[in-house]
Amino acid sequence: MKYIIPLLLAVFTLTACESDSNQIEDQNHQTEVTTSFFEINWILIELNGEPVPETETVESIPTIQFDESENRLYGRGGCNQYNGGFEYDSETGEVEFTQIAATKMACPDMKIENLYFEMLGDVNRMEQSSQLLNFFNDSGETIALFEVMEN
């Protein structure tokens, strides 16, 4: 009988600790989900080491968005809409964009868009830090920098 009370106390303590541990794991999982780059509309702020020039309308600045469930990407090149596929390794950050297709509207200045589409073919890895998304080439150089686009 004298061992029952300490045994019960030990069981209750372990149960309480396990419950707290599960809550912490759940909170960490929620943080990971909300900080994922998927389902966020990203707007380009730097391309090949140069800031993207300010324009009269936000529609003329390239954007990108990733759909994790279908491994698809969508966005604007600055003039034309585009979409394609992607393969992403969350452990290494390695990414490959595939089958990029775009509309073919003619716009007065296609320089940024042409550079942007060329850059998409050079991306080897991407990394998110807070509100920024970095694209890197094979040499590890940042070739594009995006920020979360405000609605």
N, C-alpha and C positions, 0 to 999 in steps of 0.2 A: 504493500500500500504506500509506503514512504517513497517508492520510486515512480509512482503514477503521476504525481503532481509535477515533478521535474520533467518527466517525459512529455506530458501534455504541454508544458511551457515551451519545450524545445520544438514540438510540432507546430504550435501556433506561431512561434518566431520564424521558423523556416517558411511557413505558408505566407506570412506577411512579407518577408523578404522576396519571395518568388513573385508575389503580386506587384511589388514595387519595380522589380526587374522587368516584368512584362510591360508595365506602363512606360518605362524608360525606352524599351525597344520600340513600342508603338509610337512614341513621340519622335524618336530618331527616324523611323520609317516615314512618318508624315513629313518631316523636314526634307528628307530626300525627295519625296514626290513633289513637294511644292517648289523645290529649287531645281528641278529637272529642266533642261532646255527644250523639252518637247512641249508642244501646244502653246508655245510663246511666239509672238510675232516679233522678230528681231529686225532692226533697221541698221544699215551699214553706216559706220561713222569714220572708218579708215580703210583705204584700199592700197595695197602695196606700199605701205609706209606713209601715205599722204592722206590728210583729212579729206573727207568727201565735201565738195563745195556746197555751201548753202544754196538752196533754190527757193523759188517762189512758192512751190507746192511740195508737200511731203511725198506726193505720189511719184515724183521724179527721182526719188532716192531708192536704191535697191533694198529689198527686204527678203527675208527667208523665214519659213516656218516648217517645223518637222512634225509629221503625223506618225507617232510611234507604232500605232496599231497596224498601219498598212505599209510601214517603211517607205513613206512618200515625203517629198518636200515640195513646197509651193512658195511662190513669191512674185515680186516684181523686179525686173532688171533695171528699172528706171523709166522705161517706156513700155516694154512688153511684159506680159504675164508669162511665167514659166512654171514647170513642174518636172518631177523626175523621181527616181528612186534613190535610196541610200542604204548602205550597210554600215553599221556602227558597232564597234567593240567597246563596251563601257569600261572594261578593265584598262585598256591601253589608250583609249580616245581615238584610235584609228578609225577613219571614215573614208568611204568611197561613194561618190555621187555617180549615179548611172542614168542613162537614157534621159538626159535633160532635153526637154522640148519647150519651145517658146513660140508665142504668136509673132507675127512678122510685120508689125506696124512700123511705118517710117516716122521718125521724129526728127526735129531740127538738130539735136545734139545727141549722138549715140556713143560718144567717147566713153563715158563712165560705164554704160551698159556693156559695151564691147569688152572693156577691161574686166568687168565683173564676171561675165560669162567665161572668159578665158581663165580667170582666177579659179572658178569652180572646178575646172579640170586639173588644177595644180594642188588642190587640198588633199593632205595626207592624214591630218589629225586635227581634232578640235577639242577645245577645253573651255568650260564655263567657270567663271569666277564672279560670284555675286550677280550683278546686273549686266555683265559683259560676256560675250561669246567670241573666242579667238579661233581663227582658222590658221593652220600652219602648213608649210610645204614640206617636201622631203628633207630639206636642210634644217628644219626646225625654226625657220623664220616666220614671224607673223605676217601673213599676206592679206588678212582681212580682220577687222574688228567690228563687232556689232554691239548694240545696246538694246535693252528692252524698249520696244516701241510703245509710247503712251497712246492710249485710245483717244 
